[in-house]
Amino acid sequence: SGDRPPVRYSEPTLAARAARVLRDNDTGAVITAAPKLYPHMWSWDAAFISIGLARLDVRRAITELETLFRAQWRNGMVPHIVFTEADAYFPGPDRWGTENAQDGPSNVRTSGICQPPVHAIAVQRVLEIARRSSPNERADAERFVRGIWPKLYAWHRWLVEYRTPGSAGLVAIVHGWESGMDNSPRWDVPYDAVHPGAGLPPYVRKDVRVVGDPSERPTDREYDRYLWLIEEMRRAGYDQRTIVENSSFLVGDVFITALFAVSCDVLVELGKEFGQSGEQLRDLAEWAANARQAVAGSCHSVSGMARDRDLRASRWLDTQTIAGFSPLLCGGAPDDVQLQLLSLLDSDRWCGHPDLLAPVPPSVSPMRPGFNPRQYWRGPQWPVVVWLFGWAFERRGWHERARRMRDGGIRLTDDGSFGEYYQPFTGEPLGSTEQSWTAAVVLDWLC
Ligand code: 9YW
């Protein structure tokens, strides 16, 4: 096993290094998610990246979000990848084959699925930072918010219209990649029911060539299923109704649902300020209330943890992961459940585990059977997830808890390598280094 670099950078030096990562990953057109492993724009990465960029250059932060939304599909979906010319990532645009999709954008190549809706949060953050910067940046940011608001509304409406099937009220995903937590054990049961057909075209992975230790990445068995779902969607011409009706994977994602609720709140705040229509504001308030109720309704009666729901098998998924704390992001759970979740988060099963280098939540509890401290979404700590909880805690008025997330996040990343994810006990950076969204959240913590 590898090591954590022995250095610990001071806050000013760490911030300077983070800024350099964002500059180095800038192709001129987009900031790639990571220099080698991910040479394209990813949807939720771009949101976090814009938050970090705003600390350096408000104009550049705005451009990043505008670039993403120029790739928005005609039906409102914001695609999970906007492809650059780079050829180093698989599956690339040819494998996705979205150019014949009826709703796809015409000027740019994208994937055919989405990622968590954190963009309104980023837009509001960029605005806040711009307002503290200079009158020009403030004016730029206000013009930007006015322009992007209807696009954010259309994106949220797409999630309600196409992706809220069934009675549980959870926002559904049709691919584990949409969750942003690709191989989390949350998806093990629904993926067991995905059977790659004989028609799966052959493929060669590129990720395992870039990451030195392939065991830090998902397995080939997992990739077969990821690729099979793409094949199904491609055959359906990326028609959402067909996909939601027929695909072999349909899961209500409680973490996305919580982020959706709070993003709708943010969009209401921005919309009120910038004079958007009352009807649209009412829609957003209603969507937020429904989403919150769905999150609260998913909580396990004994553990209190929120749960995803397999909508194909009509079953709750009891796998306990970081997503179980979703009600803490958006609120709305009964007080006793919330208290139970807070004490669980503080306990030795999660942030209070005595062997953690930094007391921030891992993707899976170290006490859970199957916890793997080095493998991707099956155990490591992810700085962006820490940022999201810190942001939500601050918003909810829990300043002390927010400070603990920030301090822990800085402790985790102060080796200055900006790992994609971290081994929770040793703090070894894993996956990619110089990962843009890691640098971005560190900048936000430090500035
Ligand atoms: C992949 C870019 C993306 C993130 C995802 C993360 C990973 C891509 O990297 O997925 O091919 O493995 O799981 O959340 O957006 O950073």
Boltz pocket constraint, residues with backbone or C-beta under 6 A from the ligand:
constraints:
  - pocket:
      binder: B
      contacts: [[A, 33], [A, 38], [A, 42], [A, 43], [A, 44], [A, 45], [A, 90], [A, 177], [A, 179], [A, 180], [A, 181], [A, 182], [A, 207]]
      max_distance: 6.0
